[in-house]
Amino acid sequence: MSIFLNKDNKVIVQGITGGEGTKHTALMLKAGTNVVGGVNARKAGTTVTHKDKDGNDIELPVFGSVAEAIEKTGADTSIAFVPPKFSKDAIIEAIDAEIPLLVVITEGVPVQDTAYAWAYNVDKGAKTRIIGPNCPGIITPEESLVGITPANITGKGPIGLVSKSGTLTYQMMYELRDLGFSTAIGIGGDPVIGTTHIDAIEAFEKDPDTKVIVMIGEIGGDAEERAADYIKANVSKPVVGYVAGFTAPEGKTMGHAGAIVSGSSGTAQAKKEALEAAGVKVGKTPSETAKLARELYENL
């Protein structure tokens, strides 16, 4: 089992002919993802050549729109490798086409654009689950990768991972590679994102093959505190947490646009305390967090 993504998802790539789109389409295909085509209005009607996971040449059609790609291929998932200034239009196009899952990798999308797109999706009935922006995407090991996570870190297993940070997603997968993962999802660290810790944790709670949930947060905002409240009220599975940014100076923006601390709100310590009050074990380092997750799994 998995959440949001499995081997049956049919994936299109918005921006398939660009540099990032070309590189990561190749890597997703190598990981076994069922990529069925791409979108670039200027190159509609052409094809791009790639290799499937067995090394055989395949031709992927390029369509003029997401709606056309869905109509011709039955696609149910899209990943957008589109520059920041065009990302809003790409997201709106996918929402209008009612694609069930959209992953937005792009970093640097203006917050007002993501806020508009999020509100637009809600107004349209929230038929599209958006992951991102500014994220590594989602991977169900040995089945499908929609994003930029290295697919060779780990295999299938009982750990469900949701993380604000891309690099910490990879590190946690590496630390727990001997156990493996049901699904690992990087939700992104921007102030406005499509899928939250709570969304992922709710899905992991319902997934019978996810036995332990690992959530990685970082300073800024109150997403982790809200997740703590949700866990306390709704989650029966063991949850392990890590919060990046214990040494960050107050009032200084750190890396992600959302990682700014004002007063005690949004500090790593405040998040740690909220999670621990909800019964979540919180590691001081990624390695300690992985150790806690391993111990919890072994004691099930």
Buried (B, 14 or more C-beta within 10 A) or exposed (E): EBBBBEEEBBBBBBBBBBEBBBEBBBBBBBBBBBBBBBBBEEBBEBEBEBEBEEEEEEEBBBBBBBBBBBEEBEBBBBBBBBEBEBBBEBBBBBBBBEBBBBBBBBBEBBEEBBBBBBEBBEEEEEEBBBBBBBBBBBBBBBBBBBBBBBBEBBEBBBBBBBBBBBEBBBBBBEBBBEBBBBBBBBBBBBBBBBBBBBBBBBBBBEBEBBBBBBBBBBBBBBBBBBBBBBBBEEBEBBBBBBBBBEEBEEEEEBBBBBBBBEEEEBBBEBBBBBBEEBEBBBBEEBEBBBBBBBEBBEEE
